[in-house]
Amino acid sequence: MDFSSKLLENAVYEVSQLPGIGKRTALRLVLHLLKQPEQRTENLSNSLLDLRSKIQFCDNCHNISDTTTCEICANPKRDDALVCVVEDIRDVMAIENTGQFRGKYHVLGGKISPMEGIGPQNLKIGSLVDKVKKGVIKELIFALSSTMEGDTTNFYIFRQIEGLNVKTSTIARGIAVGDELEYADEVTLGRSILNRVPFEGSLRQD
């Protein structure tokens, strides 16, 4: 792709580094920005800079937040005894959109994946086990995607808390095997949360 401007070429290159954005789409987006008022471009730039410099992670659940304690963890109406274990912020957003869950979350930051060099030590599993040991949590809901990596992570956590006084369950298989939560429709995901099954039962079914 030939460019008449090095500035244009650099902008297209940076935008094309975003997931799912090819160079042609990046060019279209950059040219669109050039047609907009300069203030709009500045607003976009400032919002991205603020995101990188000011974003925090909740000390309790590791969710992305503007403060050290996210709004969900700070909400006294949420159930401290019910914790949903998810991979990342996108899963929190997907479940929240269903309006069916009133507990709290624990964001692992990924899934165990030896092929990608991600082990338990790279995830927020230790802090989850520590919370369970404190005895406040009565039920953990495993809401990772139904992939080999998701199932492996669920089982690893299950073994770490085995023997502790906590109930474990997993979302019902209304979510197709291999699907990510963020792509599930709200009705299906909501029903999967409400119709969750004991984790040990899911092991026997497999």
C-alpha positions in Angstrom: 0.0 0.0 0.0 1.6 3.3 -1.2 1.1 6.4 0.9 1.5 10.0 -0.1 2.3 11.0 3.5 4.6 9.4 6.1 2.3 10.8 8.8 -0.7 9.0 7.2 1.3 5.8 6.8 2.4 5.9 10.5 -1.2 6.4 11.7 -2.5 3.6 9.5 0.2 1.3 10.8 -0.6 2.0 14.4 -4.4 1.5 13.9 -3.8 -1.7 12.0 -2.1 -3.2 15.1 -5.5 -3.4 16.8 -7.1 -6.9 16.7 -9.4 -7.5 13.7 -8.2 -4.3 11.9 -6.5 -4.7 8.6 -4.6 -2.0 6.8 -7.5 -1.1 4.5 -9.9 -0.7 7.4 -7.2 1.2 9.3 -6.8 3.6 6.3 -10.6 4.1 6.2 -10.7 4.9 9.9 -7.7 7.3 9.8 -9.2 9.1 6.8 -12.5 9.4 8.6 -10.7 11.0 11.6 -9.0 13.5 9.2 -12.5 14.7 8.1 -13.7 15.2 11.7 -13.2 18.4 13.7 -9.7 18.5 15.3 -11.3 18.5 18.8 -12.8 15.1 18.2 -9.5 13.6 17.4 -8.0 15.2 20.5 -10.8 13.8 22.6 -10.1 10.3 21.3 -6.3 10.7 21.9 -6.8 12.1 25.4 -9.3 9.3 26.4 -6.8 6.6 25.3 -3.9 8.4 27.2 -6.1 8.6 30.3 -7.0 4.9 29.9 -3.4 3.9 29.9 -2.2 6.2 32.7 -5.1 6.2 35.1 -6.8 2.8 34.9 -6.6 0.7 38.0 -7.4 -2.9 39.0 -9.7 -3.6 41.9 -7.7 -4.8 44.9 -10.5 -7.3 45.8 -11.6 -8.9 42.5 -9.0 -7.6 40.0 -11.6 -6.1 37.7 -10.7 -3.0 35.7 -11.7 0.1 37.7 -11.3 3.8 38.1 -10.5 3.3 41.8 -8.8 0.7 44.0 -12.2 -0.8 44.8 -14.5 -1.3 41.8 -18.2 -0.3 41.9 -19.4 -3.9 42.1 -17.2 -4.8 45.1 -18.2 -1.5 46.8 -21.9 -2.1 46.4 -23.4 -3.3 49.8 -26.3 -4.8 47.9 -24.1 -7.4 46.3 -23.7 -10.8 47.9 -20.2 -11.3 49.3 -20.8 -15.0 49.8 -21.4 -15.7 46.1 -18.4 -15.2 43.8 -18.3 -15.8 40.0 -14.9 -16.8 38.7 -14.3 -15.4 35.2 -11.4 -15.0 32.8 -11.4 -11.2 32.2 -13.4 -8.0 32.2 -15.3 -8.9 29.1 -16.9 -11.8 30.9 -17.9 -9.5 33.8 -19.6 -7.2 31.4 -21.4 -10.0 29.6 -22.8 -11.4 32.9 -23.7 -8.0 34.2 -25.7 -7.3 31.1 -27.9 -10.3 31.9 -29.1 -8.7 35.1 -29.3 -12.2 36.7 -26.3 -12.2 39.0 -26.2 -10.3 42.3 -23.0 -11.7 43.7 -19.4 -10.6 43.2 -16.6 -11.6 40.8 -13.0 -12.8 40.7 -11.2 -12.0 37.5 -8.4 -14.5 36.9 -6.7 -12.6 34.0 -6.7 -15.6 31.7 -6.8 -19.4 31.6 -4.2 -22.0 32.2 -2.6 -22.7 28.8 0.7 -24.6 28.7 0.9 -24.1 25.0 1.0 -20.3 25.5 3.2 -20.5 28.6 0.5 -19.5 31.0 0.5 -21.4 34.3 -1.4 -21.1 37.5 1.3 -18.7 38.8 0.5 -16.3 36.0 -3.2 -16.0 37.1 -5.0 -14.5 40.1 -5.6 -18.0 41.5 -3.7 -17.5 44.8 -5.7 -14.5 45.9 -8.9 -16.5 45.1 -7.8 -19.4 47.3 -6.9 -16.9 50.1 -10.4 -15.4 49.9 -12.0 -18.8 50.2 -9.9 -19.7 53.2 -11.2 -16.6 55.0 -14.6 -18.4 55.1 -16.8 -15.5 53.7 -17.4 -17.1 50.4 -20.1 -19.8 50.4 -20.3 -20.6 46.7 -17.9 -20.3 43.8 -19.4 -20.3 40.3 -17.0 -21.3 37.6 -17.9 -19.2 34.5 -14.9 -19.8 32.3 -15.4 -20.8 28.6 -16.1 -24.5 28.0 -12.8 -25.1 26.3 -9.9 -27.4 27.3 -8.1 -24.5 28.9 -11.2 -23.3 30.7 -12.0 -26.8 32.0 -8.3 -27.3 33.1 -8.4 -24.0 35.0 -11.7 -24.9 36.7 -10.3 -28.3 37.8 -7.1 -26.8 39.1 -9.0 -24.3 41.2 -11.3 -27.0 42.4 -8.4 -29.1 43.6 -6.8 -26.1 45.4 -10.0 -25.4 47.5 -11.0 -29.1 47.9 -11.7 -29.7 51.6 -12.6 -26.1 52.3 -16.1 -25.3 53.3 -17.3 -23.8 50.0 -19.8 -25.0 47.4 -18.6 -25.1 43.8 -20.8 -24.9 40.7 -20.4 -24.3 37.0 -22.7 -22.5 34.6 -25.1 -24.7 32.8 -24.1 -25.9 29.3 -26.5 -23.6 27.6 -23.2 -22.1 26.4 -22.0 -24.3 23.5 -18.7 -26.1 24.1 -15.8 -24.0 22.8 -17.8 -20.7 23.0 -16.5 -17.6 24.8 -18.9 -15.9 27.3 -18.7 -12.5 25.6 -20.3 -13.9 22.5 -23.3 -15.6 24.2 -26.6 -13.8 24.0 -27.9 -12.4 27.3 -30.9 -14.7 27.7 -28.8 -17.8 27.3 -26.0 -16.6 29.5 -28.5 -15.5 32.2 -30.2 -18.9 32.2 -26.8 -20.6 32.4 -26.0 -18.6 35.6 -29.4 -19.3 37.1 -29.4 -23.0 36.2 -25.8 -23.7 37.3 -24.9 -27.2 38.3 -22.5 -28.6 41.0 -19.0 -28.7 39.7 -18.4 -32.3 40.8 -21.5 -33.3 38.9 -20.2 -31.7 35.7 -17.0 -33.8 36.1 -19.0 -37.0 36.2 -21.0 -36.0 33.2 -17.8 -35.5 31.2 
